[in-house]
Amino acid sequence: MSKIPVIAVVGPTASGKTGLAIDIAKYTDGEIISADSMQIYKHMNIGSAKPTPSECAEAVHHMIDFLEPYEEFSVADYTDMAHKVIYDIYARGKVPVMAGGTGLYINSVINDITFGEIDADYNLRDELNNTAKEKGNEYLLNMLWEIDPEAAEKMHPNNLRRIIRAIEFYRVTGKRISEHQEETQRTVSRYEPLMFCIDWDREVLYERINKRVDIMIEEGLADEVKRLADMGCTREMNSMKGIGYKEVMDYLDGKTSMEGTVEIIKQSSRRYAKRQLTWFRRDKRIHYLNPQKPFEEAKPIIDEFLKKQIKNT
């Protein structure tokens, strides 16, 4: 059976993924599937750097702006939805182009990782959530280190849901979730990926991040967060734990000054970019592009890739 070709534009925040993905989609008659864990939410446009209406007019975008901030959404939910969207795009004779910086989303789809269906243990979840409230997320992450260090190494303390999910998986099945994921990764994927990343100098990337944060503030990030708070969104919601949102919530609560808030957002964004770079550097399939001419460098690679796919059809 021939594989479905998928082009993926990955990389850290503020690296120019959206622009490159649009250029590639226009060149290949493709459609874009967002792989960003914040752009899925409605009402969260500025802080998530969601594609603008003009950018969406240049190329069809999928999987953005469809979920209310208070709704639950897992990696497994994303993967199931993305598979359906990719099949639909491909069935219509177009090229699926994934774009985003959420490495777990990208890998789960193109590596065709399946997530074990286990009965949810809601009592255990409540117990773990209460433990986190009393003793902090780090306490649960340390629990996970004891049972599954490989999974714990990949997790940030702020991602409480994933930490709880990994502990729950072990308690219910007796198997480490990292072991389960490794088994599913050995499954042959239905996709043939071509992956790109714009290779910025680290200091230049950090300057771009700082500038982007300044623009977000100018565009009204504080007003956006205030509207979300007025809608009933709280800092406990996963949507409000995104960089920019939780910091502005502190500002609105009078815990920080605006100047201090901006600096914290910049610092958090740079740290996040560093983690993203570490994640993607592990994937040897990625082609790194000159930031001065990324699309020009990508075109011949895309041509060869698509020509090969036609031969294999």
Disulfide bonds with the S-S distance in Angstrom:
none
